[in-house]
Amino acid sequence: MPVDLPSTPADVLELSSRALGLAMKSAVRLAALFGCWKHSYKNAATSFEEMALPDMIYWAFKCTNPIVRPEKGDSIGDIVKTDNRDAGLPQGFEKQASLTLAAAGDLLQADGLDHSKDVLFENIADLLFDRTISFANFESPITEQELKKEVIGDKGPPFECCSRKQFDLLKGHKGKNFTVMNTANNHIFDMGVEGIETTQKVLSNENILNIGTNATPDDFGRGRIIEKEGIRIGFVSATFGLNGRVVPDGDAYRINVARLLSKKAPPELKILKRQIDDCKSKKCDFIVASLHWGHEFEFFPRRRQIEIAHVLVEYGVDAILSHHPHVIQPVDYYRTHRDPNRIAVIAYSLGTLTWRFTAPQYVLSLILNLTLSKGAYKGKEVTYIEKAAVTPVFRSSVDEGGQTVTRIEKLADYLEGRKNNHPPEYIAKIKEYADLALGQ
């Protein structure tokens, strides 16, 4: 890995005082020494505005000590079903149409990408762009303002943004763009209203369906619909917060925000249910929820997350694509009560596809591939998930001719000996994290 890229967010943490920095480092060392937080910290905050000093220390601890166990008393088998063999069409299903959907996690503009245009995705293009629909969470709003470099610390919320030129590197591969991008995330308001409007304009001009932010007040509460191969898919979305940034009352419609995991209030599901109802009213065959939520640097969702996900599925969602934790989490194959023949796929975190950090837990992400089939079953027209597959991939930044070039690689290519650009122990650690979250 190139020496000019940091390993973890702790390497670039900037605090308001030297005393605070020393106190946090001491607290983190003590927590590691005495084995604190082997399991997740139950009352930890997820949103910037709810964070107190214990939350900041816990966050700093997780930067270099990711949480690799579920909540205390649980095992992975207790909380999710990671075996995809249940996915498939019931006997007697008469297929009429089908399509494929690929989903990836966070896309962020970052150091190490400038020389990676049309090579960034070249080794995973078959998984992402040779599909009917391709999805990612786009987390660096496009702006015409002066660009701001990401700063992580206690002086204020971090910034993410990118230029149009930088976006062109992230949007796709050799003329094939992402079909759908989620923009309801905690960084979408980093550059204010201009950042939202510029991002919306660029996505529209690129024919990329933007979900999560709204151009007009009338769009608020409506799903986004795309029809391919005779199958009508509705997308609904929300973010847990905006890093403490306050949207003026007159612009509140612009972003789908719901306090999903507040430690001070029950989960807000109204805006998501409103979008689901809209998709139902427009006769969508299949509904996908994009949720920006969860606890950063933790390899397992919290129990209340699972409960919320199941509530949304029983309300009408057929697949959930989640992002924000910056590490991967399990994919759950959940048999619904509303239709015992339906398996809903819930990806609790697809990880971060592009970011600047090089530690094994941060370079690892997932590509989820679904095959959806529409047809007749027991006298009704339904759309089910016929196939589901998860592929672990990782971000590889290497020196080529004095320049840092980043590619997303299939982990299997390194495990099976087809590539060896990285030390075996580095690849082994990536695999260990992949096996942990995927239940293998």
C-alpha positions as CSV (number, residue, x, y, z in Angstrom):
1,M,0.0,0.0,0.0
2,P,1.3,3.5,-0.7
3,V,2.7,5.3,2.3
4,D,0.9,8.5,1.7
5,L,-2.6,7.1,2.4
6,P,-3.6,6.8,6.1
7,S,-4.6,3.5,7.6
8,T,-7.5,4.5,9.8
9,P,-9.5,7.7,10.6
10,A,-7.5,7.8,13.9
11,D,-4.4,8.7,11.9
12,V,-6.0,12.0,10.7
13,L,-8.0,12.9,13.7
14,E,-7.7,16.6,14.5
15,L,-8.9,17.7,18.0
16,S,-9.4,21.2,19.4
17,S,-6.8,20.9,22.2
18,R,-3.7,18.8,22.9
19,A,-5.1,18.0,26.3
20,L,-8.3,16.5,24.8
21,G,-6.1,14.5,22.4
22,L,-4.0,13.0,25.1
23,A,-7.1,12.2,27.3
24,M,-8.8,10.4,24.4
25,K,-5.6,8.4,23.5
26,S,-5.3,7.4,27.1
27,A,-8.9,6.4,27.4
28,V,-8.7,4.3,24.1
29,R,-5.5,2.6,25.4
30,L,-7.1,1.7,28.7
31,A,-10.2,0.4,27.0
32,A,-8.2,-1.9,24.8
33,L,-6.0,-3.0,27.7
34,F,-8.9,-3.9,30.0
35,G,-10.9,-5.5,27.2
36,C,-13.7,-2.9,27.2
37,W,-16.2,-2.9,24.3
38,K,-15.6,-6.4,23.1
39,H,-19.3,-6.1,22.3
40,S,-21.0,-2.9,21.1
41,Y,-21.5,0.0,23.5
42,K,-25.3,-0.3,24.0
43,N,-26.1,3.4,24.4
44,A,-23.7,4.8,21.8
45,A,-24.9,7.7,19.6
46,T,-24.9,7.5,15.9
47,S,-25.7,11.1,15.1
48,F,-23.2,13.9,15.5
49,E,-25.6,16.1,17.5
50,E,-26.2,13.4,20.1
51,M,-22.5,12.6,20.7
52,A,-21.1,13.2,24.2
53,L,-17.5,12.6,25.4
54,P,-18.1,8.8,26.0
55,D,-19.4,8.5,22.5
56,M,-16.4,10.3,21.0
57,I,-14.0,8.0,23.0
58,Y,-16.0,4.9,21.8
59,W,-15.8,6.2,18.2
60,A,-12.1,6.8,18.5
61,F,-11.6,3.3,20.0
62,K,-13.5,1.7,17.1
63,C,-11.4,3.4,14.5
64,T,-8.5,1.0,15.2
65,N,-10.4,-1.7,17.2
66,P,-13.5,-2.5,15.1
67,I,-16.3,-4.2,16.9
68,V,-16.3,-7.8,15.8
69,R,-19.0,-9.3,18.0
70,P,-22.8,-8.9,18.0
71,E,-24.5,-7.3,21.0
72,K,-23.7,-9.2,24.3
73,G,-25.6,-12.4,24.5
74,D,-26.2,-12.8,20.8
75,S,-24.5,-14.8,18.1
76,I,-24.8,-14.2,14.3
77,G,-27.3,-17.1,14.0
78,D,-29.5,-15.5,16.6
79,I,-29.9,-12.2,14.7
80,V,-29.8,-12.9,11.0
81,K,-30.1,-15.8,8.5
82,T,-27.1,-15.6,6.3
83,D,-27.8,-18.8,4.2
84,N,-29.0,-17.7,0.7
85,R,-30.3,-21.1,-0.2
86,D,-33.8,-20.1,0.8
87,A,-33.9,-17.5,-2.0
88,G,-35.5,-18.8,-5.1
89,L,-38.8,-19.2,-6.8
90,P,-41.6,-21.4,-5.3
91,Q,-42.6,-24.5,-7.1
92,G,-45.3,-23.7,-9.6
93,F,-44.2,-20.2,-10.2
94,E,-44.7,-19.2,-13.9
95,K,-42.0,-16.7,-14.9
96,Q,-43.0,-13.9,-17.2
97,A,-40.1,-11.4,-16.9
98,S,-36.8,-11.0,-15.0
99,L,-34.0,-8.5,-14.5
100,T,-30.8,-8.2,-12.5
101,L,-29.8,-5.7,-9.9
102,A,-26.4,-4.9,-8.5
103,A,-25.8,-2.9,-5.3
104,A,-22.7,-1.4,-3.8
105,G,-22.1,0.7,-0.7
106,D,-20.6,4.2,-0.2
107,L,-18.9,6.1,-3.0
108,L,-16.7,9.0,-1.6
109,Q,-14.2,11.2,-3.4
110,A,-10.9,10.5,-1.7
111,D,-7.1,10.7,-2.0
112,G,-5.7,8.0,-4.3
113,L,-8.4,8.2,-7.0
114,D,-7.1,11.0,-9.2
115,H,-5.3,8.6,-11.6
116,S,-7.9,5.8,-11.5
117,K,-10.5,6.9,-14.2
118,D,-11.7,3.8,-16.1
119,V,-9.5,1.5,-14.1
120,L,-11.2,1.9,-10.7
121,F,-14.0,-0.5,-11.5
122,E,-12.4,-2.5,-14.3
123,N,-12.0,-5.7,-12.3
124,I,-15.6,-5.7,-11.0
125,A,-17.4,-4.1,-13.9
126,D,-19.1,-7.5,-14.7
127,L,-20.6,-7.5,-11.2
128,L,-21.8,-3.9,-11.2
129,F,-22.4,-2.6,-14.7
130,D,-23.3,-5.8,-16.7
131,R,-26.6,-5.7,-14.8
132,T,-30.0,-4.3,-15.7
133,I,-29.8,-1.9,-12.7
134,S,-26.8,-0.8,-10.7
135,F,-27.0,1.1,-7.4
136,A,-24.6,2.9,-5.0
137,N,-24.8,5.4,-2.2
138,F,-23.2,8.6,-3.4
139,E,-21.8,10.5,-0.4
140,S,-19.7,13.4,-1.8
141,P,-22.1,16.1,-3.0
142,I,-21.0,17.8,-6.2
143,T,-20.4,21.5,-5.8
144,E,-19.3,24.5,-7.8
145,Q,-18.0,26.1,-4.5
146,E,-14.4,25.9,-3.4
147,L,-13.7,22.2,-2.5
148,K,-13.1,21.4,1.1
149,K,-10.8,18.6,2.3
150,E,-12.2,16.1,4.8
151,V,-11.3,16.9,8.4
152,I,-12.2,14.5,11.2
153,G,-12.3,15.9,14.7
154,D,-14.3,17.7,17.4
155,K,-14.3,21.2,15.9
156,G,-17.3,20.4,13.8
157,P,-18.9,17.8,11.5
158,P,-16.6,16.5,8.7
159,F,-17.0,17.7,5.1
160,E,-17.4,15.6,2.0
161,C,-17.7,17.1,-1.5
162,C,-16.3,16.7,-5.0
163,S,-16.0,18.5,-8.3
164,R,-17.8,17.5,-11.5
165,K,-14.5,16.1,-12.8
166,Q,-14.1,14.0,-9.7
167,F,-17.6,12.7,-10.0
168,D,-16.9,11.6,-13.6
169,L,-14.4,9.2,-12.1
170,L,-16.9,7.7,-9.7
171,K,-20.1,7.6,-11.8
172,G,-19.3,4.5,-13.8
173,H,-16.9,2.6,-16.1
174,K,-16.2,3.3,-19.8
175,G,-19.6,4.8,-20.6
176,K,-21.6,2.6,-18.3
177,N,-23.0,4.6,-15.4
178,F,-24.7,3.6,-12.2
179,T,-28.4,3.4,-12.9
180,V,-29.5,4.6,-9.4
181,M,-27.6,6.7,-6.8
182,N,-28.8,7.3,-3.2
183,T,-28.2,10.8,-2.0
184,A,-30.0,10.7,1.4
185,N,-27.0,10.5,3.6
186,N,-25.3,12.4,6.4
187,H,-23.0,14.4,4.0
188,I,-25.6,15.5,1.4
189,F,-26.0,18.9,3.1
190,D,-22.3,19.5,3.7
191,M,-22.2,22.1,0.9
192,G,-25.7,23.5,1.6
193,V,-28.5,23.9,-0.8
194,E,-26.1,24.5,-3.7
195,G,-24.5,21.1,-3.2
196,I,-27.9,19.4,-3.3
197,E,-29.0,21.3,-6.4
198,T,-25.8,20.8,-8.3
199,T,-25.8,17.1,-7.4
200,Q,-29.4,16.7,-8.6
201,K,-28.6,18.5,-11.8
202,V,-25.6,16.4,-12.7
203,L,-27.3,13.1,-11.9
204,S,-30.3,14.2,-14.0
205,N,-28.0,15.1,-16.9
206,E,-26.3,11.7,-16.6
207,N,-29.6,9.9,-16.6
208,I,-28.9,8.5,-13.2
209,L,-32.0,8.1,-11.0
210,N,-31.5,10.1,-7.8
211,I,-33.2,8.8,-4.7
212,G,-33.2,10.5,-1.3
213,T,-33.2,14.2,-2.2
214,N,-36.2,16.1,-3.7
215,A,-36.3,18.8,-6.3
216,T,-39.7,20.2,-5.3
217,P,-42.0,20.1,-2.2
218,D,-44.4,17.9,-4.1
219,D,-41.6,15.2,-4.5
220,F,-41.3,14.8,-0.7
221,G,-42.8,11.6,0.4
222,R,-42.8,10.0,-3.0
223,G,-41.0,7.0,-4.1
224,R,-38.7,7.0,-7.1
225,I,-39.8,4.5,-9.8
226,I,-37.8,2.8,-12.6
227,E,-39.2,0.3,-15.0
228,K,-37.0,-2.2,-16.8
229,E,-37.8,-5.5,-18.6
230,G,-41.4,-5.1,-17.8
231,I,-40.8,-4.9,-14.0
232,R,-41.7,-1.8,-12.1
233,I,-39.4,-1.1,-9.1
234,G,-40.0,1.5,-6.5
235,F,-37.1,3.0,-4.5
236,V,-37.6,4.6,-1.0
237,S,-34.9,6.1,1.1
238,A,-33.9,8.0,4.2
239,T,-30.8,9.0,6.2
240,F,-30.5,8.9,10.0
241,G,-29.2,12.5,10.1
242,L,-27.1,15.3,8.6
243,N,-24.1,15.5,11.0
244,G,-25.9,18.2,13.1
245,R,-26.4,20.5,10.2
246,V,-29.7,22.2,10.2
247,V,-31.7,22.6,7.1
248,P,-33.8,25.8,7.0
249,D,-37.6,25.2,7.4
250,G,-38.2,26.3,3.8
251,D,-35.8,23.7,2.5
252,A,-36.7,20.8,4.8
253,Y,-38.4,19.0,1.9
254,R,-35.1,18.6,0.1
255,I,-33.7,15.6,2.0
256,N,-35.4,12.5,3.4
257,V,-34.3,12.5,7.0
258,A,-35.6,10.2,9.7
259,R,-34.1,9.7,13.2
260,L,-33.9,5.9,12.7
261,L,-31.5,5.1,15.6
262,S,-31.7,8.0,17.9
263,K,-30.7,7.2,21.5
264,K,-33.2,9.9,22.6
265,A,-36.3,9.1,20.6
266,P,-38.1,6.1,19.1
267,P,-37.4,5.3,15.4
268,E,-39.1,7.7,12.9
269,L,-40.6,5.6,10.1
270,K,-43.2,8.0,8.8
271,I,-41.3,9.3,5.8
272,L,-40.3,5.8,4.7
273,K,-43.9,4.4,5.1
274,R,-45.2,7.4,3.1
275,Q,-42.8,6.5,0.3
276,I,-43.8,2.9,0.5
277,D,-47.5,3.8,0.3
278,D,-46.7,5.9,-2.8
279,C,-44.9,3.0,-4.5
280,K,-47.9,0.7,-3.7
281,S,-50.4,3.2,-5.1
282,K,-48.3,3.3,-8.3
283,K,-48.5,-0.5,-8.7
284,C,-44.8,-1.2,-8.2
285,D,-43.9,-4.9,-8.5
286,F,-41.0,-4.7,-6.1
287,I,-39.9,-2.1,-3.5
288,V,-36.3,-1.4,-2.5
289,A,-35.4,0.6,0.6
290,S,-32.0,2.5,0.7
291,L,-31.2,3.2,4.4
292,H,-28.2,5.3,5.5
293,W,-27.9,4.2,9.1
294,G,-26.1,2.1,11.6
295,H,-23.1,2.3,13.9
296,E,-19.7,3.0,12.3
297,F,-16.9,0.4,12.4
298,E,-19.2,-2.3,13.8
299,F,-19.5,-5.6,11.9
300,F,-23.0,-6.4,13.2
301,P,-26.3,-4.5,13.3
302,R,-28.0,-3.8,16.6
303,R,-31.1,-5.7,17.5
304,R,-33.3,-2.7,17.2
305,Q,-32.0,-2.2,13.6
306,I,-33.1,-5.7,12.8
307,E,-36.5,-5.1,14.3
308,I,-36.9,-1.9,12.3
309,A,-35.8,-3.6,9.1
310,H,-38.4,-6.3,9.7
311,V,-41.1,-3.8,10.3
312,L,-40.3,-2.1,7.0
313,V,-40.3,-5.4,5.2
314,E,-43.6,-6.5,6.6
315,Y,-45.0,-3.0,5.6
316,G,-44.0,-3.7,2.0
317,V,-40.3,-3.4,1.3
318,D,-38.8,-6.4,-0.6
319,A,-35.1,-5.6,-0.3
320,I,-33.0,-3.3,1.9
321,L,-29.7,-1.8,0.9
322,S,-27.9,-0.2,3.9
323,H,-24.8,1.9,4.1
324,H,-22.8,4.2,6.5
325,P,-20.9,1.9,9.0
326,H,-17.8,1.9,6.6
327,V,-17.4,-1.8,7.3
328,I,-19.5,-4.7,6.0
329,Q,-22.3,-6.3,8.0
330,P,-24.3,-9.5,7.3
331,V,-26.8,-10.0,4.6
332,D,-30.1,-11.4,6.0
333,Y,-32.5,-13.7,4.0
334,Y,-35.7,-13.0,5.8
335,R,-38.9,-15.0,5.1
336,T,-41.8,-12.6,5.4
337,H,-45.0,-13.1,7.4
338,R,-47.1,-11.1,4.9
339,D,-46.1,-13.7,2.2
340,P,-44.5,-16.9,3.4
341,N,-43.2,-17.6,-0.1
342,R,-41.3,-14.3,-0.2
343,I,-37.7,-14.0,0.9
344,A,-36.6,-10.4,1.5
345,V,-32.9,-9.6,1.3
346,I,-31.6,-7.2,3.9
347,A,-28.0,-6.0,3.5
348,Y,-27.2,-4.3,6.8
349,S,-24.1,-2.6,5.4
350,L,-22.5,-3.0,2.0
351,G,-19.4,-1.2,3.2
352,T,-17.5,1.6,1.6
353,L,-16.4,1.1,-2.0
354,T,-14.1,4.2,-2.2
355,W,-12.4,6.0,0.8
356,R,-8.9,7.0,1.6
357,F,-8.2,4.5,4.5
358,T,-6.2,1.3,3.9
359,A,-6.7,-0.8,7.0
360,P,-8.2,-4.2,6.1
361,Q,-11.6,-3.5,7.6
362,Y,-12.0,-0.3,5.6
363,V,-10.9,-1.6,2.2
364,L,-13.4,-4.5,2.3
365,S,-16.9,-4.1,0.8
366,L,-19.6,-6.1,-0.8
367,I,-21.4,-6.3,-4.1
368,L,-24.9,-7.7,-3.9
369,N,-26.4,-9.2,-7.0
370,L,-30.1,-10.0,-7.2
371,T,-32.2,-11.6,-9.9
372,L,-35.8,-10.5,-9.8
373,S,-38.5,-12.5,-11.5
374,K,-42.1,-11.5,-12.2
375,G,-44.7,-14.0,-12.9
376,A,-47.9,-15.8,-11.8
377,Y,-48.2,-17.9,-8.7
378,K,-51.4,-19.3,-7.2
379,G,-53.5,-17.0,-9.3
380,K,-51.6,-13.8,-8.4
381,E,-49.0,-11.7,-10.2
382,V,-46.0,-11.4,-8.0
383,T,-42.3,-10.5,-8.2
384,Y,-39.8,-12.6,-6.1
385,I,-36.1,-12.7,-5.7
386,E,-35.0,-15.7,-7.8
387,K,-31.3,-15.5,-7.0
388,A,-29.1,-13.7,-4.5
389,A,-25.3,-13.6,-4.4
390,V,-22.8,-11.6,-2.4
391,T,-19.2,-11.0,-3.6
392,P,-16.5,-9.6,-1.2
393,V,-14.4,-7.0,-2.9
394,F,-11.6,-4.7,-1.7
395,R,-10.0,-1.4,-2.6
396,S,-6.4,-1.8,-3.8
397,S,-4.2,1.3,-4.0
398,V,-0.7,0.6,-5.5
399,D,2.1,2.6,-6.9
400,E,2.3,2.6,-10.7
401,G,5.0,4.7,-12.3
402,G,5.1,7.0,-9.3
403,Q,1.4,7.5,-9.1
404,T,-1.2,6.0,-6.8
405,V,-3.7,4.0,-8.8
406,T,-6.8,2.5,-7.1
407,R,-8.8,-0.5,-8.3
408,I,-11.6,-2.4,-6.7
409,E,-10.6,-6.1,-6.7
410,K,-12.5,-9.3,-6.2
411,L,-11.1,-10.9,-3.0
412,A,-11.4,-14.4,-4.6
413,D,-8.8,-13.4,-7.2
414,Y,-6.2,-13.1,-4.4
415,L,-7.4,-16.1,-2.4
416,E,-7.2,-18.3,-5.5
417,G,-3.7,-17.1,-6.5
418,R,-4.6,-15.2,-9.6
419,K,-3.2,-12.0,-8.1
420,N,-0.6,-11.2,-5.5
421,N,-0.1,-7.4,-5.3
422,H,-0.5,-7.4,-1.5
423,P,1.1,-9.3,1.4
424,P,-0.6,-12.6,2.2
425,E,-1.2,-11.6,5.8
426,Y,-3.0,-8.4,4.6
427,I,-5.3,-10.5,2.3
428,A,-5.8,-13.0,5.1
429,K,-7.1,-10.3,7.4
430,I,-9.5,-9.0,4.8
431,K,-10.8,-12.6,4.4
432,E,-11.2,-12.9,8.1
433,Y,-13.5,-9.9,8.2
434,A,-15.4,-11.1,5.2
435,D,-16.0,-14.5,6.7
436,L,-17.0,-13.0,10.1
437,A,-19.8,-10.8,8.6
438,L,-21.0,-13.3,6.1
439,G,-21.2,-16.1,8.6
440,Q,-18.7,-18.4,6.9
